[in-house]
C-alpha cells in the first residue's frame, strides 16, 4: 500500500530553501563546508533525514534559528536521505553548483523562495519524495515589456552586465 501526501514547507521571510537527496551520514558536515566556503556572509541551517542506524535528523549551520527550522521541516517531510537547507543573505545561485558537486548529493528537487510543497509517498518501509510543487502555475507568456523588466532586474541584482 502506498499513501501520497503533500507537505507544505514554511520558508522563513527573506530566505530560500534547497531540497535534495543524498546518501550518507557525512552529508551534513560536507554541506556545511560547501556553503561556508561560498562566503559572502550567507547564513544557513541544514537538516538531513538519516534513513538507517539511529534514523535521526542530523543538523548543522551557522544560524541557530535556521538550523532549528530546517530540523522541523525535515521531520515533517520525513523522507529517508533527504536534506533541506534554508539560506539567507544569499541565493541558491550562490551555492547550488557547489552543493550539486558534493559527493553525497544525488538529486536536487528545488531551490526556491516560492511557496513550496513536497509530494511524499509513504509505504510500510518509509517515505520518499516524488517531486515538488515550486510556486504557482504560469499566468501568461512574457511580452517585450516583461523581457525588458526581467533584464533590468537581473542587472540591478548584479547577475548580468
N, C-alpha and C positions, 0 to 999 in steps of 0.2 A: 504494500500500500504506500502511495506517495501523496503527501499533502503539499500544497503550494500556498505560499502566503507572501504578502508584500510587507516589508519593513521600512517605514518612513524614517529617514536619517535626519536628525536635527543637526544642522550645520550652524555653529555659533556665528553671530554677527561679525562681519569683517574677515571671515575665514573661508578657506577652501578645503574640500575633502578629497582624498585619494583613496580609492578602494581597490584592493588587489588580492592576489593569491600567491602564496609561496609554499615552501616545502620543508622548512627546517627550523628548529628551535632558535638558531642564532639569527633569525630574521630581524628581530627587534634591535639587536646590537648593530648589525650591519646597516639597517635602515637609519638608525640614529647617526652613525658615522657618515653615511651618504648625504643626509640632509645637512648635518652640521658643516661638512666640508664645502657645501654650496655657498656658505657665508651670507652676507647681506642682511644680517640681523633677523633672519627667519626664526619665528617661534613655532614650536610644533609639539604634538603629542602623538604617540604611536601605540596601537594595541594590536596584538596578534592572537588569534584563536588556535592554541595548541590542540592537535587532534589525536594525540596518543600520550602515553605516560600519565602524568598528572592531569592532563587536559585543562590547563589553566589559561586564563587571559594573561599573556605576558605583555608588559608595557614599559615605555621609556619616553623621554622627551626632555626639552629644556623649558617647558612651561607647564607647571603642575596642573593648572586648570584644564589645559588642553589634553594632558595625559589622562586625567580623570574622566573627561568627556569621551575620549577615544575608548577607554575601558567600558564605559556604559554602553556606547553604541556597538562595540564589538560583541558584548554579551547579548544584546538584543538581536544581532544578526546570527551569532552562534554557529557560523559555518566553519568547519574544520579548515585550518591552514589559511584562513582569510586574514587580511590585515586592513586596518583603517588608520589613516593619518589625517590630522587636522593641522593646517598651517595658517599662520597669519604673518603679516609683514613680508609677504612674498606670494608668488603664484605658482601653480603646478608647473608652468612652463620653465620656472627656475630650477626645478628639481626632478622633473618627470623622467628625462632620459637617464639621469643618474640612477633613479630608482629602478627603471626597467633593466638596467645593466647589472644590478645586484645579483649575485649568483643564485640566490634562493628564489628570486621573483619569477613566477611562472606566467602571470597574467595581470593586466590592469583592466579593471571593469569601468572605472570612472575617475575623472579628475575634474572637479567642478565646484562652483559656488552656488549652482542652481539647486532648486528643490530636488532631492534625490530619494528614490525608492529602490530598494534591493528586493529582487524577486528570489525567494528562497524556497527550495524543495526540501522536504523532510521525510526520511524513511526511518525504519527501526534502528538503523546504524548511526544516523546523524543528519546533519544539514549540509547543503551545498548551495552555492549561488548559481542561479540560472542566467541572470542578467540584471540589468538596471534600467530604470526609467530616469533619465537625466533631463530635468527641466520640463518644458511643455512642448506640445506639437507646434509646427510652424504656422504662422498667421498669414503668410503670403510669400511672394517672391520678391527678392531685392530689386529695387529700381535704381536708376542712376543717382538720385539724391541719397539713397541709403548707402550705395557704394562709396560716395564721397564722404559721408558721415563716418563710415567704418574706417576708411583710410586715415582720416583726420584723427580719429580716436586712437588708432594704433601708434600714430606718430606722437600724439600727446603723451601716451604711456612710455614712449621711448623704445618701442619694439620695431619700429621702421623709421627710415630717414626720409 
